Amino acid sequence: MSVLRFAMTTLVMPDYDAALDFNVGALGFAPVLLETASFAESHARFTASGVTFEGEPRHEAYGTVAVFRDPFGNRWDLIEPKAHE
């Protein structure tokens, strides 16, 4: 089983909804990242557990990533960072 870890910084905001609208609506990114050492394994396990991803995994310059939503509508990025060379 691959190891998952949170890869994020906590920001305290007086208005969470406004911050979420800005991050997701204006900037277009998921504010929560779940980092894995094995994207393929984690993606397959999540999918088998009923997680629905918003599209196919993408291979970006920074790593492999796919976005999903939790039961409360929060967007998450599952990401395997690219190995530093």
C-alpha positions as CSV (number, residue, x, y, z in Angstrom):
1,M,0.0,0.0,0.0
2,S,1.3,3.4,-0.9
3,V,1.8,6.0,1.8
4,L,-0.4,9.1,1.6
5,R,0.3,12.4,3.3
6,F,-1.2,15.8,3.4
7,A,0.7,18.3,1.3
8,M,-0.7,21.6,2.3
9,T,-0.4,24.7,4.5
10,T,-3.3,25.8,6.8
11,L,-4.5,29.3,6.3
12,V,-6.9,30.8,8.8
13,M,-9.6,33.0,7.1
14,P,-12.5,35.0,8.6
15,D,-14.8,33.9,5.7
16,Y,-14.2,30.3,4.6
17,D,-16.9,30.4,1.9
18,A,-15.5,33.6,0.3
19,A,-12.0,32.0,0.4
20,L,-13.3,28.8,-1.2
21,D,-15.1,30.8,-3.9
22,F,-11.9,32.7,-4.7
23,N,-9.6,29.7,-4.7
24,V,-11.9,27.4,-6.8
25,G,-13.9,30.0,-8.8
26,A,-11.3,32.7,-9.6
27,L,-8.1,30.7,-9.4
28,G,-9.5,27.3,-10.5
29,F,-7.6,25.0,-8.2
30,A,-8.4,22.6,-5.4
31,P,-7.1,24.0,-2.1
32,V,-6.4,20.5,-0.6
33,L,-3.7,18.2,-1.9
34,L,-3.3,14.6,-1.0
35,E,0.2,13.4,-1.9
36,T,1.0,9.8,-2.7
37,A,4.2,7.9,-3.6
38,S,2.3,5.7,-6.1
39,F,-0.3,7.6,-8.1
40,A,-1.5,4.5,-10.0
41,E,-2.0,2.5,-6.9
42,S,-3.8,5.2,-5.0
43,H,-6.0,6.2,-7.9
44,A,-7.0,2.5,-8.5
45,R,-7.8,2.0,-4.8
46,F,-9.8,5.2,-4.6
47,T,-11.7,4.4,-7.8
48,A,-12.5,0.9,-6.5
49,S,-13.8,2.4,-3.2
50,G,-16.3,4.6,-5.2
51,V,-14.4,7.8,-5.5
52,T,-15.4,9.6,-8.7
53,F,-12.6,11.7,-10.3
54,E,-13.3,14.8,-12.4
55,G,-11.7,13.6,-15.6
56,E,-8.7,11.5,-16.4
57,P,-5.3,11.8,-14.6
58,R,-3.1,14.5,-16.0
59,H,0.7,14.3,-16.4
60,E,2.0,17.8,-15.6
61,A,5.5,19.2,-15.3
62,Y,5.2,19.0,-11.5
63,G,3.8,15.4,-11.4
64,T,0.7,13.3,-12.0
65,V,-2.6,14.6,-10.7
66,A,-6.4,14.0,-10.7
67,V,-9.1,15.9,-8.9
68,F,-12.0,14.5,-7.0
69,R,-14.7,15.8,-4.6
70,D,-15.4,14.5,-1.1
71,P,-19.0,13.9,0.0
72,F,-19.3,17.6,1.1
73,G,-18.3,19.0,-2.3
74,N,-14.7,20.0,-1.4
75,R,-12.2,19.5,-4.2
76,W,-9.1,17.4,-3.6
77,D,-6.0,16.9,-5.8
78,L,-4.5,13.4,-5.6
79,I,-0.9,14.0,-6.7
80,E,2.3,12.1,-7.1
81,P,5.1,14.8,-7.4
82,K,7.6,14.4,-10.2
83,A,10.9,13.0,-8.9
84,H,13.6,15.6,-8.7
85,E,16.5,14.9,-11.1
